[in-house]
């Protein structure tokens, strides 16, 4: 009986198939996390329509109409990403909508109140979400642009950890000891990961590591809060913002997969 040998080509094909499946799973995870966030954002817009209407620029007529239209657009985009239908169109439209938010809401707010830290954080978070949407458009140039913008935006959010700000992405649970030191370590990890993404250094590993890192921190911080304040709209918004950005981190590996 001849000993069984695996041909090198067969082994290489098996390894490539495993790697491809793993990468596809990572991208799907990022897409689903991103999608769920937008569905929740849309539902929140419907529930808190009166408050959201106050954020609409005053020069726009029928402000409540824009709130409901935006809510439906968010929910539709989230569903599109989940069922994988018209995903590219939904991604382009979502990126355009976020771009309008940045131009019409965040930039005027920052000009009027440049010293309000939370305004900077929210603006940078929306920039990162816009970049994540670009990574779902299926366009190579948009994907690359989204990766770079996302990395720079998240790098800025990571640097906020060194300032120990209250409203940051990947917030550290307050019950941990030496929280300021841990906060610095979290910020350093995010910054290093973003530099690696910008430099295209081991992109897939960095993307998966960063996504898992952000996801663990998000769950550790927000799940206990939501367990006691399930109806707190502000907590849900912050939680979903972190989940959406986490989805974007996983989506960074999409460009390497496409190439």
N, C-alpha and C positions, 0 to 999 in steps of 0.2 A: 504493500500500500504506500502510495506516495504521500509525503508530508504535505499538509495544507499550507500554502503560502498566499499571502495577500499581495497582489501586484501593487507596485508603487503608485501607478495611475489610479487604481481603485481606492487605495488608501487616501490619496490626495483628493479624489472626488468626494469621498465620505467626509473628510475633514472640512472641505469647502462647503458641503451641504449643511453640516452642523453649524459652521460659522454663519452661513447665510440665514439659517433658521433662527439663530440666536439674535442676529442683527435685526431681522424682521420683527421678532418679538419685542425687542427694545423700542423700535420705532412705533409699533402698535401701542405699546404701553404709554409712550409719550403722547401719541395722538389721542388716546382715550382719556388720559388725565386732563389734557388741554380741552377736550370736548366737554367733559362733565362740568368743568369750571364754567364754561360759557352758558351751559344750560342753567346752572344755578344762578349765574349773574343775571340772565334773562328773567328768571322767576323772581329774583329780588327786585328787579326793576318794576315788575308788575305789582308786587306786594307793597313796595315803598315808592310808588309812582309820584306821590305828592312831594316827597323829599327830593327825589331824583330830579324833578322838574325845576327845583331851585338851582341845579347845577347847569342847566341849559342856558347858554348866553342870552341875556335879556333882550337883545335886538332880534331874536328869532321869534316869529309869531307862533301861536298855538303850541306852547312848550310841552304840554302834556301829550300832544300827538307824537312829538319826537321821542318822548320817553317810551311810549308803547311801541312805536316803530322800531326803536333800538332794541327793546326787549325781545320782540319777535325775531329780529335779525340775529340776535345772540343765540336764541334757542334754535333757530333754523340752522345756524352754522354748527352748533354743537351736535345736533342730530346728523347733519351731513358728514361730520368727521367720524361719528360712530358707525353709521351704516355704509360709509365709504362711497357715497353717491354725490356727484358734483363737488367733490372735495376741493379741487383746484379753484373752481369759481368761488366757493365759499371762503377759501383762504384769502384770495385776492380782495374780495369785498370786505372781509373782516380786517385785513391789514389797512385798507383804505379808510374804514370807519375809525380805527384806532389812530391813524394819521390825522384825521379830522379832530378827534378828541385832543390830541397833542397840540395842534395848531389853534383850535378855537377855545379850549378850556385851560389846558395846563400852561401854555406859554403866557397868555394874558395874566393868569393867576400868579405866575412866577415874577412877571414884570411888576405887578402891583404889590406883591408881598414876597420879595426875594429872600427874606430871613426866616420864613416858615419852613422848618425842616420837613414836615410831613408832605408839603406840597412838592418838594423835590423828590421825595421817595416815590410818591404816587406817579409823578411824571415819568421817572426812570422805569418804574414797573410797567407802565403802559408802553414805553419804548421797547422793553424786553418782550412784551406780549405781541406787539406788532411784528417784531423780528421773528418770533416763533411762528406767527401766521405766515410770514414770507417763506419759512422753511417747509410749509405744506402746499405751496403753490405748484410744485412739480417743475418749476423753472430753475435751471442750474444756476444762472446768474442771481436770481432772487434768493435761492437757497444759500449761496455763498455770502451774499450781502446780509441775509438774515442771521447767518452764523456769526459774522463779525460784529454786527450791531448788538446781537444778543449777548455776546461775550463782553463787549465794552460796557453794556448796561448793567449786567450782573457784576462785573468788576467794580463798578461804582457802588452798587448795593452792598457788595462785600466790604468795601472800604468804610461803609457806615458802621460796621461792627467795631471798628477801632475807636469810634466816637461814642460807643455804647448808647446809641439812640434807642428810643422806645419803640419806634415803628420801623422795623427792619425786616428784610427777607431772611428766612432761616433763623427765626428767633430762638434763643436758647431758653429752655425751661428755667424759671426763676428759682426753683427749689434746689438747684444744683449748687455745690460749694464752689467758691472762687469763681463766681460767674463772670467777672470781668476778664479773667485770664482765659476762661473757656471761650468767651465772646471774641477775644483777640485771635484765638486759635481757629475758630470757625471762619472769621474774616480772612485769615491768612490762607486757609484751605480753598475758599472760594476764589480768592485773587489768583492763587497759583494755578488752579484749574482753568480759570478764564484765560490766563496767559498761554497755557498749553493749547487751548482751543484756538486762540488767535494765531498762534505759531504753527498750528496743525501738527502738534506733537502727540502721537498716540491718541488720535482723535476719538476713536471708538471707546477705548478704555476710559479716557477722561470723561467722556459724555456719560457713560453708564455709572461711573463712580460718582460724578457730581449729581446726577439724577437721584441715585440711591441715598446719597448724603443729605440732599435737600428734602427728600421724601421722609426719611427717618426723623429729621429735626422737626418738620412740619407736623407729623403725626404725634410726636412726643409733646409738642407744645400745645396744639389746638384740640386734640381729642379730649383731654381732661377738661378743658374749658367748655367745650360743647356738651359734654356729659352733664354739666351743671347749669348751663345757659343755652339750651337748645334753640331757643327762640331769639337769641341775640343776633340781629342782622349784621352789626358791625363785625362780630367775631366770624360769622360765616363768610363775609366779604374778604376779610384778611386771610382766612383759611384757604378760600378758593383762589385768591391771588397767588399764594404760595404754591398751591397745587398746579396752577396753570404755568407758573414759571418752572416748576419741577418738570412738567411735561415738556417744556421748551428745552430743558437740559438734555432730556433723552432724545429729543428730535435732532439735536446737534449731530448725532451719529449718522443721520440720514444722508448728508452730503458725501461722507466717506463710502456709504453703501452704494450710492448712485454711481460713484466712480469705479 
